[in-house]
């Protein structure tokens, strides 16, 4: 007796969903640990000092355990970096 086509489709959909969840978890594990966490005033102050002394955004991202984009967005919010500057940066 052959399995019904609808049962096979559901099994394949379930397996695909599990693969998606697994891939998402692997990507998440590669992100800095502070991704999604709020910013405190102490961290804002440190970011402003680092920016004004000319630290690179990559160095700030590593120091604050955040993504480069998170640092750019925070600098924009703090009025230290314009939105158009970040929007025009090249992406791989």
Secondary structure by P-SEA (a helix, b strand, c coil): ccccaaaaaaaaaaaaaaaaaaaaaaaaaaccccccccccaaaaaaaaaaaaacccaaaaaaaacccaaaaaaaaaaaccccaaaaaacccc
